Amino acid sequence: MIHAYKMHGENIVLDVNSGAVHVLDDTAYDVLNCYSQDGIIDEEKLQSLRAKYNAENLLEARQEIDHLKENDMLFTADPYEEYLPKWTKKTVIKALCLHIAHDCNLRCSYCFAGTGEYSGARSLMSLEVGKKAIDFLIENSGSRKNLEVDFFGGEPLMNFEVVKGIVAYAREKEKESDKNFRFTITTNVLLLDEDKRAFINENMYNVVLSLDGRKAVNDAVRKRVDGTGSYDRVLPLAKKMVEERGDGQYYMRGTFTRKNLDFGADVLHMADLGFDQISVEPVVAAKDSGLDIREEDLDTVRNEYERLAEEYTRRRKDGRWFNFFHFNVDLEGGPCIAKRLRGCGSGTEYMAVTPVGDLYPCHQFVGHKEFLLGNIFDGLNGNPIREKFIEANVYTKPECNACWAKFYCSGGCAANAWQFNKDIKVPYHIGCELEKKRIECALWIKAREF
């Protein structure tokens, strides 16, 4: 399988199974389009190109393409399907998302968690539950040494003493269990004072800071409880966090909606403010909510990604470097086979823990009782829905199996699939289309760097 496309005057070709990326001249690109997805040339289509190119150039282009085929760089066989039985077996749990607070001091318009409540009552996780979650992770991680814990909400800084207690307990337990914990925290920044910043910088592998970009854009959707905007409070604290963090990992995490389809301006706004690690993602909002990205918006969003990619490469070239996470692609190494086939591991390797200790496949499933997998005190409950997560991969999802982007998106988000299609194996169409455009941009950027 191949995927060929044009962007900013370049002819880009991806060989899906090998991951090889080629930049072709116009002649070779048109000749390539005479081949089927199985690598069989249509002689009649090729002959029709004689009206546009001379015979010598056509022959040369065909020989070039056939050379790439013979050297397993075009129309290559699928190298992963043979591994499929290995990835349908049960695996160990390697990461937990701890819902430290089912409460929040913001009332974001697009919040999937019901402004922190997750369709329940506002509550905070106790230290007892947090410690038991660490025990559960250790007990269910098998021989895996490196474990991850994400502090999430709502707003986890509203329950920061418990965060500190959990980190201290995990550090004690990792010595006796021969484990290594890596912590991440996601925050809306409002409560990020000096003491909290110091603790995070000392103990957290990564910190995610939420800001949607330009002041008007941010404050239209990220409001405080009293209805006022959050930008003026968040920005100086986020800057201090990044400055004090030094070389520590962080990223600014924003969301764009139908209200700001020119989201590239928000990405560049944050870059201009000095942030060099940025992720601005499309909203996943209810249909016809007014914020949801719709089918008729796709061309606008695709064009915006292309404009952003062009400016992104220009800035990186002239010394104004920043990293936009959706344009990252590793052509030399890339994710492991399991990651390529199964994605994030929700419901199998990764689970979310509520303030009372209930277990769900990930943070976006919390509160949907059909996805309740058990609790940290009694263990997993044998919910058969977990088998569906174990079985889910790019080969068991028909739409993914036929898609050129499958080894980059790994089948997409199960929670989004369920939200829109009530089936974790049927991907969210809008999300797929935007992901494919981001991958095209990322490959174009990578080709420009070589």
Summary of the structure (lengths in Angstrom):
residues: 450
radius of gyration: 23.7
end to end distance: 23.4
largest distance: 76.6
contacts: 1459
relative contact order: 0.11
helix: 44%
strand: 18%
